[in-house]
């Protein structure tokens, strides 16, 4: 399980090198864990480089945590993106998020 590593990456604002099922390596800035009503946890992250299934290498991506195959904390740090807005709704509850200044786990 990579959840503890994800929470650490949120707390320390660390860039991550990860692979997702049937894909190549991706470098991401993790911003939140969202729990869906069925209990599935999703990593909300901004991808800065690497493999993509779409035309855009960069941008906001959602990854089902149970489908992350490898997860490596890199020494590189990041500042939370200004366009990040963690929002809980009927489709999911934010359970951990990076914040400007200080990261928190709920």
VODO-798323 format. One record per atom (N, C-alpha, C): x negated, z negated, y negated; residue number from 1; atom name; residue in one letter. Coordinates in nm, 4 decimals. Example, Ala and Ser with C-alpha at 12.3 -4.5 7.8 and 13.67 -1.06 7.14 Angstrom:
{u -1.3190, w -0.7800, v 0.5690, num 1, atome N, residu a} $
{u -1.2300, w -0.7800, v 0.4500, num 1, atome CA, residu a} $
{u -1.3200, w -0.7800, v 0.3300, num 1, atome C, residu a} $
{u -1.2850, w -0.7080, v 0.2250, num 2, atome N, residu s} $
{u -1.3670, w -0.7140, v 0.1060, num 2, atome CA, residu s} $
{u -1.2900, w -0.7870, v -0.0030, num 2, atome C, residu s} $
END
This chain:
{u -0.0846, w 0.0000, v 0.1194, num 1, atome N, residu x} $
{u 0.0000, w 0.0000, v 0.0000, num 1, atome CA, residu x} $
{u -0.0881, w 0.0000, v -0.1243, num 1, atome C, residu x} $
{u -0.0545, w 0.0834, v -0.2178, num 2, atome N, residu x} $
{u -0.1321, w 0.0982, v -0.3403, num 2, atome CA, residu x} $
{u -0.0720, w 0.0213, v -0.4577, num 2, atome C, residu x} $
{u 0.0392, w -0.0489, v -0.4346, num 3, atome N, residu x} $
{u 0.1103, w -0.1117, v -0.5458, num 3, atome CA, residu x} $
{u 0.0221, w -0.2098, v -0.6224, num 3, atome C, residu x} $
{u -0.0528, w -0.2955, v -0.5521, num 4, atome N, residu x} $
{u -0.1388, w -0.3921, v -0.6210, num 4, atome CA, residu x} $
{u -0.2442, w -0.3218, v -0.7053, num 4, atome C, residu x} $
{u -0.2992, w -0.2121, v -0.6540, num 5, atome N, residu x} $
{u -0.3965, w -0.1343, v -0.7314, num 5, atome CA, residu x} $
{u -0.3311, w -0.0721, v -0.8538, num 5, atome C, residu x} $
{u -0.2063, w -0.0276, v -0.8396, num 6, atome N, residu x} $
{u -0.1350, w 0.0312, v -0.9531, num 6, atome CA, residu x} $
{u -0.1119, w -0.0743, v -1.0608, num 6, atome C, residu x} $
{u -0.0685, w -0.1931, v -1.0206, num 7, atome N, residu x} $
{u -0.0469, w -0.3008, v -1.1178, num 7, atome CA, residu x} $
{u -0.1785, w -0.3335, v -1.1887, num 7, atome C, residu x} $
{u -0.2880, w -0.3392, v -1.1147, num 8, atome N, residu x} $
{u -0.4184, w -0.3644, v -1.1764, num 8, atome CA, residu x} $
{u -0.4537, w -0.2539, v -1.2765, num 8, atome C, residu x} $
{u -0.4283, w -0.1284, v -1.2389, num 9, atome N, residu x} $
{u -0.4558, w -0.0172, v -1.3299, num 9, atome CA, residu x} $
{u -0.3722, w -0.0293, v -1.4572, num 9, atome C, residu x} $
{u -0.2464, w -0.0730, v -1.4442, num 10, atome N, residu x} $
{u -0.1613, w -0.0948, v -1.5615, num 10, atome CA, residu x} $
{u -0.2184, w -0.2064, v -1.6484, num 10, atome C, residu x} $
{u -0.2551, w -0.3183, v -1.5852, num 11, atome N, residu x} $
{u -0.3058, w -0.4344, v -1.6590, num 11, atome CA, residu x} $
{u -0.4355, w -0.4024, v -1.7321, num 11, atome C, residu x} $
{u -0.5226, w -0.3257, v -1.6665, num 12, atome N, residu x} $
{u -0.6549, w -0.2981, v -1.7233, num 12, atome CA, residu x} $
{u -0.6653, w -0.1616, v -1.7899, num 12, atome C, residu x} $
{u -0.5523, w -0.0884, v -1.7910, num 13, atome N, residu x} $
{u -0.5474, w 0.0445, v -1.8511, num 13, atome CA, residu x} $
{u -0.6576, w 0.1353, v -1.7974, num 13, atome C, residu x} $
{u -0.6669, w 0.1403, v -1.6650, num 14, atome N, residu x} $
{u -0.7700, w 0.2211, v -1.6017, num 14, atome CA, residu x} $
{u -0.7145, w 0.3558, v -1.5592, num 14, atome C, residu x} $
{u -0.7948, w 0.4588, v -1.5814, num 15, atome N, residu x} $
{u -0.7639, w 0.5920, v -1.5330, num 15, atome CA, residu x} $
{u -0.7805, w 0.5899, v -1.3816, num 15, atome C, residu x} $
{u -0.7012, w 0.6705, v -1.3121, num 16, atome N, residu x} $
{u -0.6972, w 0.6698, v -1.1670, num 16, atome CA, residu x} $
{u -0.7175, w 0.8118, v -1.1127, num 16, atome C, residu x} $
{u -0.7931, w 0.8199, v -1.0040, num 17, atome N, residu x} $
{u -0.8041, w 0.9434, v -0.9276, num 17, atome CA, residu x} $
{u -0.7214, w 0.9228, v -0.8020, num 17, atome C, residu x} $
{u -0.6220, w 1.0097, v -0.7803, num 18, atome N, residu x} $
{u -0.5329, w 0.9913, v -0.6661, num 18, atome CA, residu x} $
{u -0.5013, w 1.1249, v -0.6014, num 18, atome C, residu x} $
{u -0.4576, w 1.1173, v -0.4763, num 19, atome N, residu x} $
{u -0.4007, w 1.2340, v -0.4107, num 19, atome CA, residu x} $
{u -0.2594, w 1.1977, v -0.3687, num 19, atome C, residu x} $
{u -0.1721, w 1.2947, v -0.3815, num 20, atome N, residu x} $
{u -0.0320, w 1.2804, v -0.3470, num 20, atome CA, residu x} $
{u -0.0064, w 1.3705, v -0.2265, num 20, atome C, residu x} $
{u 0.0921, w 1.3403, v -0.1458, num 21, atome N, residu x} $
{u 0.1157, w 1.4163, v -0.0229, num 21, atome CA, residu x} $
{u 0.0984, w 1.5662, v -0.0444, num 21, atome C, residu x} $
{u 0.0253, w 1.6258, v 0.0455, num 22, atome N, residu x} $
{u 0.0005, w 1.7702, v 0.0492, num 22, atome CA, residu x} $
{u -0.0462, w 1.8290, v -0.0838, num 22, atome C, residu x} $
{u -0.1296, w 1.7566, v -0.1537, num 23, atome N, residu x} $
{u -0.1822, w 1.8099, v -0.2787, num 23, atome CA, residu x} $
{u -0.3269, w 1.7695, v -0.2987, num 23, atome C, residu x} $
{u -0.3912, w 1.8307, v -0.3940, num 24, atome N, residu x} $
{u -0.5295, w 1.7992, v -0.4240, num 24, atome CA, residu x} $
{u -0.5411, w 1.6786, v -0.5155, num 24, atome C, residu x} $
{u -0.6643, w 1.6455, v -0.5542, num 25, atome N, residu x} $
{u -0.6862, w 1.5293, v -0.6400, num 25, atome CA, residu x} $
{u -0.6275, w 1.5488, v -0.7801, num 25, atome C, residu x} $
{u -0.5799, w 1.4386, v -0.8343, num 26, atome N, residu x} $
{u -0.5227, w 1.4368, v -0.9696, num 26, atome CA, residu x} $
{u -0.5816, w 1.3172, v -1.0439, num 26, atome C, residu x} $
{u -0.6092, w 1.3334, v -1.1693, num 27, atome N, residu x} $
{u -0.6533, w 1.2226, v -1.2531, num 27, atome CA, residu x} $
{u -0.5374, w 1.1879, v -1.3454, num 27, atome C, residu x} $
{u -0.4945, w 1.0596, v -1.3395, num 28, atome N, residu x} $
{u -0.3767, w 1.0184, v -1.4144, num 28, atome CA, residu x} $
{u -0.4011, w 0.8892, v -1.4915, num 28, atome C, residu x} $
{u -0.3194, w 0.8719, v -1.5950, num 29, atome N, residu x} $
{u -0.3136, w 0.7470, v -1.6706, num 29, atome CA, residu x} $
{u -0.1810, w 0.6808, v -1.6334, num 29, atome C, residu x} $
{u -0.1849, w 0.5767, v -1.5489, num 30, atome N, residu x} $
{u -0.0595, w 0.5135, v -1.5055, num 30, atome CA, residu x} $
{u 0.0052, w 0.4356, v -1.6201, num 30, atome C, residu x} $
{u 0.1376, w 0.4498, v -1.6341, num 31, atome N, residu x} $
{u 0.2084, w 0.3831, v -1.7429, num 31, atome CA, residu x} $
{u 0.3189, w 0.2890, v -1.6968, num 31, atome C, residu x} $
{u 0.3794, w 0.3123, v -1.5794, num 32, atome N, residu x} $
{u 0.4887, w 0.2229, v -1.5367, num 32, atome CA, residu x} $
{u 0.5198, w 0.2408, v -1.3889, num 32, atome C, residu x} $
{u 0.5766, w 0.1342, v -1.3330, num 33, atome N, residu x} $
{u 0.6393, w 0.1403, v -1.2008, num 33, atome CA, residu x} $
{u 0.7887, w 0.1228, v -1.2249, num 33, atome C, residu x} $
{u 0.8661, w 0.2167, v -1.1710, num 34, atome N, residu x} $
{u 1.0122, w 0.2122, v -1.1836, num 34, atome CA, residu x} $
{u 1.0708, w 0.1986, v -1.0432, num 34, atome C, residu x} $
{u 1.1605, w 0.1014, v -1.0253, num 35, atome N, residu x} $
{u 1.2272, w 0.0825, v -0.8965, num 35, atome CA, residu x} $
{u 1.3676, w 0.1432, v -0.9046, num 35, atome C, residu x} $
{u 1.3934, w 0.2400, v -0.8168, num 36, atome N, residu x} $
{u 1.5240, w 0.3044, v -0.8105, num 36, atome CA, residu x} $
{u 1.6233, w 0.2129, v -0.7386, num 36, atome C, residu x} $
{u 1.7535, w 0.2369, v -0.7534, num 37, atome N, residu x} $
{u 1.8543, w 0.1517, v -0.6888, num 37, atome CA, residu x} $
{u 1.8373, w 0.1395, v -0.5378, num 37, atome C, residu x} $
{u 1.7809, w 0.2420, v -0.4723, num 38, atome N, residu x} $
{u 1.7616, w 0.2353, v -0.3274, num 38, atome CA, residu x} $
{u 1.6334, w 0.1612, v -0.2884, num 38, atome C, residu x} $
{u 1.5595, w 0.1081, v -0.3880, num 39, atome N, residu x} $
{u 1.4369, w 0.0324, v -0.3625, num 39, atome CA, residu x} $
{u 1.3099, w 0.1145, v -0.3694, num 39, atome C, residu x} $
{u 1.3208, w 0.2454, v -0.3757, num 40, atome N, residu x} $
{u 1.2039, w 0.3322, v -0.3870, num 40, atome CA, residu x} $
{u 1.1334, w 0.3049, v -0.5187, num 40, atome C, residu x} $
{u 1.0008, w 0.2899, v -0.5134, num 41, atome N, residu x} $
{u 0.9247, w 0.2680, v -0.6364, num 41, atome CA, residu x} $
{u 0.8512, w 0.3955, v -0.6753, num 41, atome C, residu x} $
{u 0.8568, w 0.4252, v -0.8034, num 42, atome N, residu x} $
{u 0.8002, w 0.5467, v -0.8610, num 42, atome CA, residu x} $
{u 0.6930, w 0.5093, v -0.9620, num 42, atome C, residu x} $
{u 0.5803, w 0.5779, v -0.9569, num 43, atome N, residu x} $
{u 0.4764, w 0.5635, v -1.0587, num 43, atome CA, residu x} $
{u 0.5005, w 0.6688, v -1.1650, num 43, atome C, residu x} $
{u 0.5170, w 0.6244, v -1.2883, num 44, atome N, residu x} $
{u 0.5258, w 0.7147, v -1.4032, num 44, atome CA, residu x} $
{u 0.3863, w 0.7210, v -1.4631, num 44, atome C, residu x} $
{u 0.3292, w 0.8408, v -1.4707, num 45, atome N, residu x} $
{u 0.1915, w 0.8552, v -1.5165, num 45, atome CA, residu x} $
{u 0.1756, w 0.9835, v -1.5959, num 45, atome C, residu x} $
{u 0.0742, w 0.9839, v -1.6799, num 46, atome N, residu x} $
{u 0.0388, w 1.1048, v -1.7535, num 46, atome CA, residu x} $
{u -0.0815, w 1.1667, v -1.6843, num 46, atome C, residu x} $
{u -0.0663, w 1.2880, v -1.6331, num 47, atome N, residu x} $
{u -0.1759, w 1.3552, v -1.5637, num 47, atome CA, residu x} $
{u -0.2645, w 1.4251, v -1.6652, num 47, atome C, residu x} $
{u -0.3940, w 1.3956, v -1.6584, num 48, atome N, residu x} $
{u -0.4889, w 1.4547, v -1.7532, num 48, atome CA, residu x} $
{u -0.5687, w 1.5699, v -1.6939, num 48, atome C, residu x} $
{u -0.5796, w 1.5753, v -1.5598, num 49, atome N, residu x} $
{u -0.6457, w 1.6886, v -1.4954, num 49, atome CA, residu x} $
{u -0.6189, w 1.6846, v -1.3453, num 49, atome C, residu x} $
{u -0.6408, w 1.8000, v -1.2815, num 50, atome N, residu x} $
{u -0.6291, w 1.8051, v -1.1371, num 50, atome CA, residu x} $
{u -0.5172, w 1.8928, v -1.0858, num 50, atome C, residu x} $
{u -0.4883, w 1.8742, v -0.9576, num 51, atome N, residu x} $
{u -0.3914, w 1.9543, v -0.8841, num 51, atome CA, residu x} $
{u -0.2519, w 1.9426, v -0.9443, num 51, atome C, residu x} $
{u -0.1788, w 2.0531, v -0.9399, num 52, atome N, residu x} $
{u -0.0403, w 2.0515, v -0.9845, num 52, atome CA, residu x} $
{u 0.0409, w 2.1526, v -0.9049, num 52, atome C, residu x} $
{u 0.1676, w 2.1239, v -0.8861, num 53, atome N, residu x} $
{u 0.2584, w 2.2166, v -0.8198, num 53, atome CA, residu x} $
{u 0.3346, w 2.2996, v -0.9219, num 53, atome C, residu x} $
{u 0.3134, w 2.2713, v -1.0493, num 54, atome N, residu x} $
{u 0.3794, w 2.3461, v -1.1565, num 54, atome CA, residu x} $
{u 0.2725, w 2.4212, v -1.2354, num 54, atome C, residu x} $
{u 0.3137, w 2.4861, v -1.3402, num 55, atome N, residu x} $
{u 0.2197, w 2.5605, v -1.4237, num 55, atome CA, residu x} $
{u 0.1402, w 2.4701, v -1.5176, num 55, atome C, residu x} $
{u 0.1829, w 2.3459, v -1.5336, num 56, atome N, residu x} $
{u 0.1208, w 2.2557, v -1.6300, num 56, atome CA, residu x} $
{u 0.0357, w 2.1496, v -1.5604, num 56, atome C, residu x} $
{u -0.0957, w 2.1579, v -1.5820, num 57, atome N, residu x} $
{u -0.1862, w 2.0580, v -1.5248, num 57, atome CA, residu x} $
{u -0.1692, w 1.9237, v -1.5942, num 57, atome C, residu x} $
{u -0.1426, w 1.9265, v -1.7247, num 58, atome N, residu x} $
{u -0.1299, w 1.8050, v -1.8050, num 58, atome CA, residu x} $
{u 0.0167, w 1.7717, v -1.8268, num 58, atome C, residu x} $
{u 0.0445, w 1.6425, v -1.8378, num 59, atome N, residu x} $
{u 0.1793, w 1.6021, v -1.8735, num 59, atome CA, residu x} $
{u 0.2304, w 1.4867, v -1.7901, num 59, atome C, residu x} $
{u 0.3529, w 1.4449, v -1.8239, num 60, atome N, residu x} $
{u 0.4180, w 1.3335, v -1.7556, num 60, atome CA, residu x} $
{u 0.4593, w 1.3758, v -1.6163, num 60, atome C, residu x} $
{u 0.4272, w 1.2912, v -1.5181, num 61, atome N, residu x} $
{u 0.4611, w 1.3169, v -1.3784, num 61, atome CA, residu x} $
{u 0.5154, w 1.1878, v -1.3172, num 61, atome C, residu x} $
{u 0.6002, w 1.2039, v -1.2180, num 62, atome N, residu x} $
{u 0.6542, w 1.0910, v -1.1419, num 62, atome CA, residu x} $
{u 0.6083, w 1.1055, v -0.9973, num 62, atome C, residu x} $
{u 0.5587, w 0.9952, v -0.9406, num 63, atome N, residu x} $
{u 0.5072, w 0.9963, v -0.8043, num 63, atome CA, residu x} $
{u 0.5707, w 0.8830, v -0.7249, num 63, atome C, residu x} $
{u 0.6304, w 0.9148, v -0.6108, num 64, atome N, residu x} $
{u 0.6837, w 0.8118, v -0.5230, num 64, atome CA, residu x} $
{u 0.5639, w 0.7355, v -0.4649, num 64, atome C, residu x} $
{u 0.5576, w 0.6064, v -0.4879, num 65, atome N, residu x} $
{u 0.4398, w 0.5276, v -0.4507, num 65, atome CA, residu x} $
{u 0.4088, w 0.5377, v -0.3018, num 65, atome C, residu x} $
{u 0.5093, w 0.5390, v -0.2174, num 66, atome N, residu x} $
{u 0.4851, w 0.5460, v -0.0730, num 66, atome CA, residu x} $
{u 0.4237, w 0.6793, v -0.0300, num 66, atome C, residu x} $
{u 0.4252, w 0.7785, v -0.1176, num 67, atome N, residu x} $
{u 0.3711, w 0.9105, v -0.0848, num 67, atome CA, residu x} $
{u 0.2318, w 0.9334, v -0.1454, num 67, atome C, residu x} $
{u 0.1779, w 0.8331, v -0.2133, num 68, atome N, residu x} $
{u 0.0419, w 0.8425, v -0.2654, num 68, atome CA, residu x} $
{u -0.0530, w 0.8185, v -0.1487, num 68, atome C, residu x} $
{u -0.1412, w 0.9147, v -0.1237, num 69, atome N, residu x} $
{u -0.2306, w 0.9052, v -0.0073, num 69, atome CA, residu x} $
{u -0.3595, w 0.8302, v -0.0392, num 69, atome C, residu x} $
{u -0.4219, w 0.8601, v -0.1529, num 70, atome N, residu x} $
{u -0.5414, w 0.7868, v -0.1954, num 70, atome CA, residu x} $
{u -0.5239, w 0.7457, v -0.3401, num 70, atome C, residu x} $
{u -0.5878, w 0.6351, v -0.3769, num 71, atome N, residu x} $
{u -0.5719, w 0.5799, v -0.5110, num 71, atome CA, residu x} $
{u -0.7006, w 0.5069, v -0.5460, num 71, atome C, residu x} $
{u -0.7768, w 0.5612, v -0.6403, num 72, atome N, residu x} $
{u -0.9063, w 0.5041, v -0.6766, num 72, atome CA, residu x} $
{u -0.9101, w 0.4728, v -0.8258, num 72, atome C, residu x} $
{u -0.9365, w 0.3466, v -0.8583, num 73, atome N, residu x} $
{u -0.9517, w 0.3074, v -0.9977, num 73, atome CA, residu x} $
{u -1.0854, w 0.3606, v -1.0480, num 73, atome C, residu x} $
{u -1.0828, w 0.4279, v -1.1619, num 74, atome N, residu x} $
{u -1.2051, w 0.4798, v -1.2230, num 74, atome CA, residu x} $
{u -1.2484, w 0.3856, v -1.3349, num 74, atome C, residu x} $
{u -1.3760, w 0.3889, v -1.3740, num 75, atome N, residu x} $
{u -1.4215, w 0.2997, v -1.4813, num 75, atome CA, residu x} $
{u -1.3658, w 0.3380, v -1.6182, num 75, atome C, residu x} $
{u -1.3162, w 0.4594, v -1.6321, num 76, atome N, residu x} $
{u -1.2627, w 0.5084, v -1.7591, num 76, atome CA, residu x} $
{u -1.1341, w 0.4346, v -1.7957, num 76, atome C, residu x} $
{u -1.1194, w 0.3970, v -1.9222, num 77, atome N, residu x} $
{u -0.9995, w 0.3289, v -1.9735, num 77, atome CA, residu x} $
{u -0.9210, w 0.4258, v -2.0618, num 77, atome C, residu x} $
{u -0.7952, w 0.3917, v -2.0881, num 78, atome N, residu x} $
{u -0.7132, w 0.4759, v -2.1755, num 78, atome CA, residu x} $
{u -0.6265, w 0.3892, v -2.2647, num 78, atome C, residu x} $
{u -0.5834, w 0.4477, v -2.3743, num 79, atome N, residu x} $
{u -0.4845, w 0.3852, v -2.4609, num 79, atome CA, residu x} $
{u -0.3485, w 0.4407, v -2.4204, num 79, atome C, residu x} $
{u -0.2476, w 0.3550, v -2.4118, num 80, atome N, residu x} $
{u -0.1147, w 0.4049, v -2.3757, num 80, atome CA, residu x} $
{u -0.0718, w 0.5176, v -2.4705, num 80, atome C, residu x} $
{u -0.0096, w 0.6176, v -2.4155, num 81, atome N, residu x} $
{u 0.0324, w 0.7328, v -2.4942, num 81, atome CA, residu x} $
{u 0.1462, w 0.6936, v -2.5875, num 81, atome C, residu x} $
{u 0.1441, w 0.7490, v -2.7048, num 82, atome N, residu x} $
{u 0.2465, w 0.7169, v -2.8046, num 82, atome CA, residu x} $
{u 0.3849, w 0.7635, v -2.7647, num 82, atome C, residu x} $
{u 0.3924, w 0.8666, v -2.6803, num 83, atome N, residu x} $
{u 0.5228, w 0.9190, v -2.6395, num 83, atome CA, residu x} $
{u 0.5778, w 0.8494, v -2.5147, num 83, atome C, residu x} $
{u 0.5120, w 0.7430, v -2.4693, num 84, atome N, residu x} $
{u 0.5604, w 0.6672, v -2.3533, num 84, atome CA, residu x} $
{u 0.6713, w 0.5727, v -2.3962, num 84, atome C, residu x} $
{u 0.7848, w 0.5823, v -2.3274, num 85, atome N, residu x} $
{u 0.8996, w 0.4959, v -2.3551, num 85, atome CA, residu x} $
{u 0.9559, w 0.4450, v -2.2236, num 85, atome C, residu x} $
{u 0.9117, w 0.3258, v -2.1768, num 86, atome N, residu x} $
{u 0.9684, w 0.2734, v -2.0520, num 86, atome CA, residu x} $
{u 1.1141, w 0.2356, v -2.0730, num 86, atome C, residu x} $
{u 1.2018, w 0.2918, v -1.9915, num 87, atome N, residu x} $
{u 1.3446, w 0.2683, v -2.0086, num 87, atome CA, residu x} $
{u 1.4067, w 0.2360, v -1.8732, num 87, atome C, residu x} $
{u 1.4774, w 0.1244, v -1.8672, num 88, atome N, residu x} $
{u 1.5551, w 0.0907, v -1.7482, num 88, atome CA, residu x} $
{u 1.6964, w 0.1433, v -1.7687, num 88, atome C, residu x} $
{u 1.7542, w 0.1962, v -1.6611, num 89, atome N, residu x} $
{u 1.8911, w 0.2468, v -1.6677, num 89, atome CA, residu x} $
{u 1.9511, w 0.2369, v -1.5284, num 89, atome C, residu x} $
{u 2.0680, w 0.2945, v -1.5102, num 90, atome N, residu x} $
{u 2.1307, w 0.2921, v -1.3783, num 90, atome CA, residu x} $
{u 2.0484, w 0.3701, v -1.2763, num 90, atome C, residu x} $
{u 1.9570, w 0.4567, v -1.3219, num 91, atome N, residu x} $
{u 1.8751, w 0.5348, v -1.2288, num 91, atome CA, residu x} $
{u 1.7452, w 0.4646, v -1.1910, num 91, atome C, residu x} $
{u 1.7139, w 0.3521, v -1.2549, num 92, atome N, residu x} $
{u 1.5928, w 0.2800, v -1.2193, num 92, atome CA, residu x} $
{u 1.5599, w 0.1680, v -1.3157, num 92, atome C, residu x} $
{u 1.4894, w 0.0668, v -1.2642, num 93, atome N, residu x} $
{u 1.4496, w -0.0506, v -1.3421, num 93, atome CA, residu x} $
{u 1.2982, w -0.0536, v -1.3547, num 93, atome C, residu x} $
{u 1.2472, w -0.0648, v -1.4762, num 94, atome N, residu x} $
{u 1.1036, w -0.0772, v -1.4970, num 94, atome CA, residu x} $
{u 1.0612, w -0.2149, v -1.4462, num 94, atome C, residu x} $
{u 0.9676, w -0.2193, v -1.3500, num 95, atome N, residu x} $
{u 0.9228, w -0.3464, v -1.2941, num 95, atome CA, residu x} $
{u 0.7815, w -0.3816, v -1.3379, num 95, atome C, residu x} $
{u 0.7074, w -0.2844, v -1.3907, num 96, atome N, residu x} $
{u 0.5750, w -0.3103, v -1.4461, num 96, atome CA, residu x} $
{u 0.5418, w -0.1962, v -1.5403, num 96, atome C, residu x} $
{u 0.4790, w -0.2305, v -1.6527, num 97, atome N, residu x} $
{u 0.4479, w -0.1263, v -1.7518, num 97, atome CA, residu x} $
{u 0.3276, w -0.1650, v -1.8348, num 97, atome C, residu x} $
{u 0.2537, w -0.0649, v -1.8767, num 98, atome N, residu x} $
{u 0.1449, w -0.0852, v -1.9697, num 98, atome CA, residu x} $
{u 0.2067, w -0.0922, v -2.1099, num 98, atome C, residu x} $
{u 0.1522, w -0.1760, v -2.1945, num 99, atome N, residu x} $
{u 0.2020, w -0.1864, v -2.3303, num 99, atome CA, residu x} $
{u 0.0870, w -0.1691, v -2.4288, num 99, atome C, residu x} $
{u 0.1205, w -0.1274, v -2.5466, num 100, atome N, residu x} $
{u 0.0194, w -0.1155, v -2.6511, num 100, atome CA, residu x} $
{u -0.0328, w -0.2542, v -2.6797, num 100, atome C, residu x} $
{u -0.1620, w -0.2727, v -2.6742, num 101, atome N, residu x} $
{u -0.2229, w -0.4023, v -2.6984, num 101, atome CA, residu x} $
{u -0.2415, w -0.4827, v -2.5716, num 101, atome C, residu x} $
{u -0.1346, w -0.4996, v -2.4920, num 102, atome N, residu x} $
{u -0.1409, w -0.5810, v -2.3725, num 102, atome CA, residu x} $
{u -0.0514, w -0.5186, v -2.2645, num 102, atome C, residu x} $
{u -0.0989, w -0.5138, v -2.1429, num 103, atome N, residu x} $
{u -0.0176, w -0.4663, v -2.0317, num 103, atome CA, residu x} $
{u 0.0558, w -0.5845, v -1.9707, num 103, atome C, residu x} $
{u 0.1739, w -0.5575, v -1.9137, num 104, atome N, residu x} $
{u 0.2499, w -0.6654, v -1.8520, num 104, atome CA, residu x} $
{u 0.3046, w -0.6209, v -1.7177, num 104, atome C, residu x} $
{u 0.3205, w -0.7179, v -1.6304, num 105, atome N, residu x} $
{u 0.3907, w -0.6942, v -1.5036, num 105, atome CA, residu x} $
{u 0.5136, w -0.7828, v -1.5043, num 105, atome C, residu x} $
{u 0.6248, w -0.7260, v -1.4715, num 106, atome N, residu x} $
{u 0.7528, w -0.7987, v -1.4748, num 106, atome CA, residu x} $
{u 0.7840, w -0.8522, v -1.3374, num 106, atome C, residu x} $
END
